[in-house]
Amino acid sequence: MDSKIKIQHLSLAFLLLGMLAFQATSRTIQDASMQERHEEWMARYGKVYEDPQEKEKRLNIFKQNVEYIESSNSAGTKPYKLGINQFADLTNEEFTASRNRFKGHMCPSIERTPSFKYENVTNVPSSVDWRKQGAVTPIKNQGNCGCCWAFSAVAATEGITKLSTGKLISLSEQELVDCDTKGVDQGCEGGLMDDAFKFIIQNNGLTSEANYPYKGVDGTCNANAEANHVATIKGYEDVPANNEQALQKSVASQPISVAIDASGSDFQFYSSGIFTGSCGTELDHGVTAIGYGVSDSTEYWLVKNSWGTEWGEEGYIRMKRNVGAKEGLCGIAMQASYPIA
């Protein structure tokens, strides 16, 4: 009897050891798989870390992000998908610190009542896409420089220049980064689209991307390059705040600079679909509304970003339009403005 009990105990012990070994092996395989995915991701995006400790840290962040992305997608409860993009080894705090530098806190909080040239527009089409009219340059990438404000202002200026002259010219964000530094705008440290428009007006224009190429770092103003103006604007106006109908009239007329709260993880990893993610109204990112439309009865804004074509829908995002909040989703209707040719 004792020998039988001993054999049973031994069998149970071996079974437990086998299960523990299997679990450990499974974990190792999963970790190895994640490590392999991280290596492939590093190769795809040209990521190199300074030492093994940094690489280990980034692998752990990558793992957490991938698990979040795949869990969100598999749940199938959102009308948009997330993707493992170039920001997958960054925490959300690191991501927002390096990319989102719109200085919304420096804007007055009162609702502005500016002159608004599109006030009496009544014939508003059901959908608009300024890319189809040749008024939008290809997607650009601001890199690790927090000058989203410059890309937003430039995209809006490129749009009105095309509409007023018939010429689509890629204009210089780097000129704004290097030369528009006497006021609120401070290159990679952030700025405001309205102040960028003021600079372009006072400077009597802006030069081309080809003439003053983007470097992605704060530099010294190149007076010779920036003296060659290829586009000018006469003024700018603010869209009446917290009014998506006023914003629609504006976007129906030209590409519009808008500020949004882009701080959420879902925005960081947005890949496709109509974005309805949770976001506040702490405006921290400048982008450009270049259209709007309806998909499966859901109204959306079509927005050009400056994070390269690997993010979103080849660099663009569709954000839900006409939401319950007067500020619009992520505050898109709070501080919109546009240049006047």
Secondary structure, 3 states (H helix, E strand, C coil): CHHHHHHHHHHHHHHHHHHHHHHHHHHHHHHHHHHHHHHHHHHHHCCCCCCHHHHHHHHHHHHHHHHHHHHHHHHCCCCEEECCCCCCCCCHHHHHHHHCCECHHHCCCCCCCCCCCCCCCCCCCCCEECCCCCCCCCCCECCCCCCHHHHHHHHHHHHHHHHHHCCCCCECHHHHHHHCCCCCCCHHHCECHHHHHHHHHHCCCECECCCCCCCCCCCCCCHHHHCCCCECCCEEEECCCCCHHHHHHHHCCCCEEEEECCCCHHHHCEEEEEECCCCCCCCCEEEEEEEEEEECCEEEEEEECCECCCCCECCEEEEECCCCCCCCHHHCCCCCEEEEC
